[in-house]
Amino acid sequence: MLQSPYLYLQAAGSDRSDGSASGIHLRWDLLRSLGSNHLPKGNLTGGLGPRYPASYGFNKTDDFVRLLRVPYLKPFAYIVNFSSARASSVVETGSQRLWRFDIPADQATSIPAREVVIRFVGHQFVTLPR
């Protein structure tokens, strides 16, 4: 698995029961300076006889994004029971909203302990009085 502070991946699946397209959908984005200043251009800016020569910044030869699909053989189910679980941390500043939960290991199913992060993105937030 690739982990990078410059790559954001989000996946969702649909069985068409809600009217959306059937299948597994992947959204990706480049982040930070790479996302703000770069768009992968294949071989248009580098390599032999580039169509738009530009060797500055992030422009490099063979500048492609490759997303590969592999079978998902062993699911790791982590269940967060919101009525009993307490978030280990809550971030609710600016446009960022996320809840972190520490899920203990389950010896019966051999599922290791994990930190589960639930992010709320793409929504407008209103702060309610407590």
RASULNOR-V697540 format. One record per pair of residues at least 12 apart in sequence whose ideal C-beta (glycine too) atoms are under 6 Angstrom apart, sorted by the first residue. I is the first residue (numbers start at 1). J is the second residue. Records with the same first field share a line. If there is no record, write none. Layout:
I = J / J
This chain:
6 = 31 / 32 / 34
8 = 29 / 31
9 = 28
10 = 27
11 = 26
12 = 25
38 = 58
40 = 63 / 64 / 65
41 = 63
42 = 64
45 = 59
46 = 60 / 61
47 = 61
76 = 111
78 = 103 / 114 / 116
80 = 101 / 116
85 = 101
87 = 99 / 100 / 101
88 = 100 / 102
97 = 120
98 = 117 / 119
99 = 118
100 = 117
101 = 116
102 = 115
103 = 116
